[in-house]
């Protein structure tokens, strides 16, 4: 996949001059941002808002700030070194270490697909009454078609399709909070970091896993490399400047969607019975805000599932090719990560609970992506003059430490507390 995509990218240098050429440098971050607004986010954010009001709003703000730095570092690694994060790791790991690292990354990919396929299936059920298992199969088939488009038409056409879906997601989820504005004072209080028991720690880890997603870190490096091609040293500062704009703009959009989800649940769904499931949240939105808002909610959820599962499958291929030098046929790759989601749907696992648990799994995968990323982009030998500055290293190290601390707290409270 990456070889074909690279053929679509400009070779050797960035475009010169003009607003139009600057816009051509943008795009990779918006594809990666789909991972930040997938169905796992919907489940985690709605559950947090409906159950605890504005209490965990601060988690989304902190996670989004972390995401801006993380995604920029991922893209910077590719622009400067010409290597994706999995490829850079492959160059530095022995065979056994590569296999072990790939195994955890593959688990992350499966957890990602679990959330995205289930979300798409639930959306189809809400819109058309489609059985969940059939909806999961349809979601997987559509994602396969989107990935085929990327193979045949190149990375820019793939970016355009995904960005179009992102626009649908924004309308679908932001419209609800416009119809039911939050309480400003309570929302401001939600910016103060605090927890309220083990369940809120579980939700915070889930929200973190749904916001700073490991596969998005791996994927963004590949998207940046494929979009820009081989960037000449003289052009790197210009491309990195455009990358910063790309990342900030994309993550502002994703953050707006995530915060809107929680604010909607806190203002309109708090205390409403049944809102701990996606179906219940949809019914509550319909009852409190009208059928139009409920329709937009379901359409946004469907676009989220379809777009994110396509991006997730792409990320899985990037991980496998980068770490193991194995190019798996698209259909087989799609089937491997699709099967666990279809099994869950087939045996009747509660979709919303499965979504939340999948995000916790993703949260545990974050350090495996972030620690090497910070180390690689802090390497003078690899990055040259674009090596991370001391302030960047400190901020990134603190972010990784917060993730690890939250996961350790989650383990303690869940199993020993």
N, C-alpha and C positions, 0 to 999 in steps of 0.2 A: 504493500500500500504506500509506504513512504517513498519508494523509488518513483512510482508513477506520479505521485503528488509533486515531487521535487521538480519534475520535468515541466510542471506548470508554473513554477516560480521563476522570477527574474534571475538570470545567471550573473554572478560575479559582482554586482553592485546594486545599490538602491537607486530608485528613480530620482531625478534631480529637479528641484524647483517647483514652486506652485502648490496651491492648496489641493488641487486634484491629485498630484503625485503624493502629497502627504497622506491623503485619504487612502491611497493604494497601499500604503505601509501598514494601515490599520486592519484589524480583522481577527488575528489569531486569538487574542484575549477574549473576544466575544464568543468564540467557540468554546474555549475553556470555561467561560462563565456559565454555560449551560449546566455544568456540573454543580454549580452553586444554587441552582433553582430547580433541582430535580424533585420527583415525588417524595423522596426521603425528607427533603426540606419541608415540604407541605405537611407531612405527618408530624414531624418533630415540632415545627413552629406552631401549628394549630393546637397540638396537644399541650404545649407549654403555655400558650395564651389562654386557652379555654380552662385549663386546670389551675393556673397560678397567676393569671392576669399579666401584668407588666413586669413581674419579678425578674424574668430572665432576659429582658430586652438587652441588657448590658452584654450578654454573651454574644448576641448577633453583632453588636457594634465592635467588640474586641476581635471577634473572628473575622469580620470583614476587613478590619485594619491589618490583621495578620495576612489575610489572603492577598491584599494588594502587594505587600512585600514579597511574599512567596512566589506569586505568579510572575512578578517582574524578574526575580532572580532566575526562575526557570527559563524564561525567554532570553535573558541576558546570557546565560550559559550557552544556549544554542547559537545566538548571534555572534558571540565572540569566538567560541571554540569550534563551531560547526558540528557539534555533537549533541545528541539528545541526552537527557539524564540517564536513561538505561544504558546507552552506549558508553557514556563516560564511566559508569560504574563497571561495565563489562571489562573495560580496559584496565581496571584496578583490582578486580577480584579474581581469586582462584576459581577453579571449576566447581568445587563443592560449595563455596560461598555464593557463587552465581546461582546455583540451583536452589539453595536455601532462600536466597533473596527473591528469586523468581517465584518460589512457592508462596511466600507471604503476599507478594504483589498480585499473584493470580487469585488468591483468596479475596483480596480487596476488589479485584475485577468482578468476581462472582457476586460479592455482596452488593457491588454497585448495580449490576444487572438485576439482581433480585428486587431492589428498590424501584428501579426504573420500569421494569416490565410489569410489576404488580401495579404501579401507579397508572400506567397506560391501560391495563386491564380494568381497573376500577373506574377510570374515566369513561371507557367504552360502555361499561355496565350502567353508569349513571346517565349517559346520553341516550343509549339505544337499548338498554336491557340485555346486552350481550353477556352470556355466561363468562365468568372470570377466566376459566381455562381457555376458552375460545378467544377472549380478548387478549390474553397473554400471547397466544400464537399470532394473532393479527399484529400486535405491537412488534413482535420479533420480526415478522415478515416485512413490515414497513421500514424498520430500521435497516434491514438487509438491502432494500431498494435504495435508501438514502446513501448507504455505503457504496453501493454499485455506482451511483452517480458520481461519488468522489473518485472512484477508480477510473471511470471513463472520461469525466469532464474536468478533473483536476481539483486542486485544493480550493481555488477561489470560488468555484461554483458550489462546492460543499459548504464553504463559509457562508455564502449568500443564503442558502437554504436554511442553515442553522440559525443565522441571525434573524431571518424572517419568522422562524418559530419562536425565537426569543421575544420578538415584538408581540406575538400573540400571548405569550406567557405574561408579559408585563400588563397588558390590558386585562387579562383574565383575573389577575390577583390584586392589582392595585385598585381596580374599580370598586371592590368591596369596601376598602378603607375610606374611599371618597364618599361612599354612601353612608358609612357609619363612622364618623370621625372619632378618634380616641380622645380621652381626657388628658389635656396637656400636663397637668400637675402629676397625675399618676404615671404618665409615660416618662416624665422627667425623673421621678423617683425610681423607675425601673432601670435607670442608667447607673445606679449605685450597685457595685458588685456584692452579691450575697446569695446564699442558698437557704432552703427551708426543708431540710431532710434529705434522705438518700435518694428519693425519687427525683428531686430537682437536680441532683448531681448526675443521675442517669440521663435525664433530659438534656442537661447542659452538654454532656459528652456526645449525645446524639446530635444536638444542634451543631456542635463543633465539627463532628464527623461529616455532617451534611453541608457544612459551609466551607471548611478547608479540606478539600477532598484529595486523597493521595493520587488517584488516577489523573486528576486535572493537572497536577504538578508534572507527572511524566508526560502527559499529552501536550502541554503547552510548549515544552521544549521542542517537540517534534513539529507542532504547528508553526512555530516561529521559524524553524530551520527550513521547512518546506515552503513557507510563504515567501521568505526573503531570499532563499537560495544562499550561495556562498557570498558572504558580505566582505568586500575588500576592507582592509584596515582603515583606509582613509574615510570610508563611509560609515564606520561603526557608530560613531557618536551620533550621527544623524538618525540612524536606524534605532539606536537605543533611546533617543529622545522621543521618537514616534512611538516606541514600545511603551514608554512610561505613560503617554497620553492614552494609548490603547488599553492598558491595564486599568488605569484609574477610571476611565469612562465605563469600561465593561463591568468593573466591580461596583461602581456606584449604581448602575442599573440593577445588578444582582442583589446588592444590599437593600435597595429600595423595595424590591419584590419580597425579600425575606422579612424585612421589618414590617411591611404591609400585612403579611400573613399573620404575624404575631399580634399586631395591633388590631386587626380585624377580629381575631379570636378573643382578645382581651376585652374589646369594647362591645361586641355583639353576641359572642357565644359563651362568655364566662358563666359557669353555673348551669348552662343548658344541658339537659340530660342527653347522652348519646354522642357528644361531640368528640369522644376519644377515638372515633373511627372516621375515615374519610367519608363514608356514606352518611354517617350521622352529622358530620360537619356540613355536608352538602344540603342535607334536609334542614338543618338549622339556618343556614344562609337563606334558603328558599323561604322558610317561615318568617324570618325576621327582616330580610331585605328584599324579598320578592323573587319570582321565578327568573327574571332577567339576570339578576346578580348570580343566582344559582347556575344558570346556563353559562355565564362567563367563567364562573369558577370551574365548572366541569370541562369547558373548552381549554382553559389554561392548564388544567391538570393533564389533559390529553396531549397537548403540545409539549408539555414538560416531559411526559413519559416517552413520546416518540423521539424528541430531539436528544434527550439525555441518554437513551439506550443506544442510539447511533453513535454518539460521542464516546460512550463507555466502551462499546465494542472496538472502536478505533483505538482507544487508549490501550485496550488489552493487546491488540496486535503490535502496537508500538513497544510495549513492555517486553513481549516475547521476542520480537525481532531484535530489539536492542540488547537484551541480556543474553539470549541464547543463539542469535543469528538463525532463527527458524521463522520462515514465512509460511504460516498456516493458511490454507485455502479459506476464503471468507465465509463460506457456508459452514464449514467445520468449526471455525472460530466462533461464529454466531451461535451454533448449536451447543457447544460446550458450556458457555456461560448462560445460555437460555434455559437449559434443562433444570437446574435447581429452582428457578423461579416458577417454571411450569409444574414441577413436583409440588411446591408449596401451594400453588393455586388448586392443583388437582386433589390434594388431600384435605383441603379446607382450612389451612392455617389462616388465622385472623390477619388480613392484609395490613392493617395499620400497625399492629404489633410487630409483624415481620419487617415492615419498613423501618420502625424505630430501632429494632435490634440490628438491622443491617447497617444503620448509621453508626451504631456503637462499634461494630467491627471495623468500619472505615476509620473511626477515631483512633483505634489502636494501630492502624496502618500508617497514620500520619508521621510519627517520628522516623519511620524507615525511609520516608521520602524526604523529609525536611532536614534531618541531620546530614545526610550526604550532600544535599543541595547546598547547604550553608558552607560545608567544608570545601566543596569543589569550587564554588564561586569566591571563596576566600583564598584560593591557591594562586599565588603570584605566577608560578610556572605555567598554569593553565590559562589564566585570565589576563596576564600582563598588566597593562596600565588600567584595565577595567576591573581589577580585583576589588572586592568589597572594601569599603572604607571602614575604619574602626567603629563608627557609630552604627553602621549597617550591621556589622557583625554582632555588636552588643544587642541591638534590637532583635535580630533574628535568633540569637541564642536565648534571650528571654522568652520569645514566643515559643520556641521548642520546649523550653523548661516548663512553661505553663501547660502545654499539651500533656507532657509526661506526668506532671503533678496531678492534673485533672483525672487522668486515667488511673493513676495509683489510688487516688481518693475514691474513684468509682469502684475499683476492685475491693478496697477495704470495706466500704459501706454496703456493697452488694453481698459479699460473702462473709464478712466478719462483724459488720456493724449491727 
